[in-house]
Amino acid sequence: MKNNIFASVLLICLTNVSLFGQISTERIIKVNSNQSAGKFNTMFKECVGAGRANEGLRADWQQQLAMVKKECDFKYIRMHGLLTDDMAVYREDSKGNPEYNYQYVDVLFDFLISIKMKPFVELGFMPNALASGKETIFWWKGNVTPPKDYKKWEDLIRNLTQHFTERYGADEVKTWYFEVWNEPNLTPGFWTGTQAEYFKLYDYAVRGIKSVNPDYKVGGPATAGAGWVPETIAFCDKNNVPIDFISTHTYGVGQGFLDEFGQSGTVLSKETSSVSGDVINSRKQIAASTKPNLELHYTEWSSSYTPADPIHDSYHSAAYILQKLKQVGNAANSMSYWVFTDIFEEPGPRFTPFHGGFGLLNTQGIKKPAYFSYSFLNKLGEIELQNTDTSSWVTKNEKGDVQLLFWDFTYTLPEAVNNQQYYIKDLPSKQKGTVKIEVVGLKKGNYNLEIYKVGYKSNDAFTDYLGMNKPNQLTKEQVKKLKENNNGSVFKTEKLTVDAKGNFSKEIKMNENDVYFLNFIKQ
């Protein structure tokens, strides 16, 4: 009898729990505005990615980045191709003597500094005149071979670092990060050499940078799939090579790599610990090493590693991003989302306005649902409040106003269906129950409560685009309409009066993959 009762209770409990552990009927977020959990950790906006350096010379790219900086406040930006031939950095004269040129680099970096962003300097790929082979990657042909002469590689890196120092000052460059190469563990792909040859490339690059200023920060291995972390630290320790941070990458799909056109059929991982598990494990690997205090920077992460994955355009992406960042906690010093814009030409220029590109913005600067994950995060206050709910953050700012960001992430991808088949469709969301918000300790007085929302048909440009019958080209009027309908403005404003008891409560009906941001502004 006891066993039957226990089984019944367990069954009731299990039917009320969704795949990611959230109670699906009623959920309570209860906080006290006087109970601080300390300074809010903003590692999510330390860095963001971009495709390649040459794209950063475009007017539309620069306009989009200026808006992203203003509304999401990313501090650093990282991109490929700084040393690739389309940036005109390196060539050799008829006698084999190096010639350096930084005119294009200066245009790009001057712009970044002008909008108060900093470069997370990825050193790659190989200038053709310095390369040992012809193998390239991407439409824009980044050379992925080791240098023909490691001393010339070191000299190039030294000269570039000296140029940065002269142009921007040592105090500024000390705040930058220098990362050696990109995903050298993907062979063939981003590196034709061995692990030992990558470590040699790293060693010579470090010499070049540290010879200019030993306080400049250098790191790697910038690997795919959280690889080579213990090996990199062991190499540096054994050979007395400086390393100031570990960098690596992770994506939330479970198969293949380097799928530029989305042809392998990516599948969003069902694992609760996808993305976050890699980050937490990297932190453990560092803690167990001879250099336990190294910074950890995930210089690429996203739901999927292909720029042809419709999950990037879907409203599901907004809740997914927040869920993963919340799970990472304090394990990483930065989580650099890959990337801020669909102005991104690894597979070549794209022919449709929505094509599953990595960007938070599409090519025309239309804000995707993913964009609002970051703009809402940026609205949170400086002090985090104690909160046991695992899919929310509650904060307050210096004025004492309270902010609440909460979401539902529900995995809805059917078995035996891939992302490219599923997220390309109109996907109405199902009801998920009620969230009860309880805030105590508020100051007595009148408040404006601003409510913002992202979800199905709410700041959901892709579903709007489907409603236009997916035009291959957007007219000016269509772009205007999509931007106006998906601008992240306040969904609803309510006027509140809080009495001397300082209590507030509200029930909000949630659908799958909804995101809400509540802003309590004292009048």
C-alpha positions, 0 to 999 in steps of 0.5 A: 500500500505504501509503495502504491501511495509513493508511486502515485505521489511520484507520478503526480510530481513528475507530470508537473515537471517539464524537461528542464525541471521547471514546475509547469502549472504554477511557478512562484518567483519570490524575492525580498528587495532588501536581500542582496546576493551581491554585485550582479555578474555581467559576464554575458556582456563582456564580449560578442563575436563578429564574422571577420575583420574586413566586414567591420569596414562596412557602413551597415556593420558599423551602424549595427554595432553602434546600436548593439553597443548602446542597447546591449553594452558589450565591452569587447568584440572578437572576429576572425581574419585580422591577418588575412590578405583582405586586411592588407597587413603583410607582404614581402618584397622581391628579396623576401623582406616583410612589409607591414601595413595597418591602414585597414586595421586602423580604420576598424580599431579606431571605430571600435574605440570611438564607440567605447568597445575594445578588441578581443584580438584574434591573431589569424589567419595566416597572410598568404606571403607568410603561409607554408601552404595553400589550404584555406577556409571559407568563401573569403579564403582564410589561410589555415596553414602554419607559417613558413618561418616562425621567426617572421610570424613572431616579428609580424606579431611584435610589429603589430603589437608595437603599432597598437601601443603607439596608436592607442597607448600601453594603458589601453592595450593592457586592457585588451586580450590577444588570442592565438588563432581559432579552433586549431583542433579542427583539422582539416578545417581551421589548422593544417598543422598538429597540436605541437605546431599550434603550441609552437605558433602560440609560443612565438606569438607570445614572445612577440607580444610580451617583448613589447609589453610583458603586461599584455594579456595572451591566451588560447587555445581557442579550440572547438568543443572545449578541447585542449585546455589541460594540454595547453596549460601543461605545455605552457607550464613545462616550457615556461611559456606565459599564458594569461587566460584560457579560451575555448568554444561550445555550441548547443548541437550534438553532431558534426562541425563546420557546417556552413550551409546547414546541410548535415541537419543539426539537432538541438541537444536535449541535454540540460547541461549542453553548453553549460556543462562544457563551461563548468568542466573547463573551469574545473580543468583550470582549477585542477591545473598548475595555473588554477587562477587563469581567466576563462573566456568562452570566445564563441558560443551559441545554440548551433555552430552553423550559420544556416540554422533557423533556430537562430531566427526563432523565438525559441532562441531568446529563452534558450540563451537566457537558460544557458547563461543562467546555468553557466553561473560564475564559471566563465569570465566571459561568454561571447555570443557568436555573432552580433550580425548576419553581415557574415560571409563565411559561406559567401553573401547570403541571398535571403533576409532570414537564413538561420544566420548567427546574428542577433540582427539580420542583414537589414538590422532587424532585431531577432528574438535573440537580440532581446535576451541581451537588451533585457539583460542590459536593463538589469540593475547592479545588485542581484537579489536572492532568488531560488527560481532557476529561470530568472534574475532579479536585481535592483539598481542604485535608486532602489528600483527592482528589475525582474527577468524571467523565462520559460525554456521548453525543448519542443524539437520532435524526435527524428526531426532536425533544426532545419526542418522544424524551426523554419515553420510557424510554431505556435506556443502552448500554454505553460501555466502561471508564474506568480511574482511576489516582491516584498520589501518595496519602498512605499509609494507609486510605481510605474511597472513596465512589462516587456515580452518576447515570445511567439508573435511578440518581438518575433520578426521571423514569424512576421516574415513567414506571414509575409510569405518569406520574400527572398528580398524585402522592400523598404516598406517591409523592412520598416514594418518588421522593425516597427513590430519588433523594436522591443518597446514596452508591451504594457505599463501598469501604475501601482501603489505600494503601501507601508507593508511593501508587498507586491504580487502579480500572476502572469500566464506563460507560454512555452519559450516566453521571456518577460522583463518587469521594471518597477520604477518608483515615481 
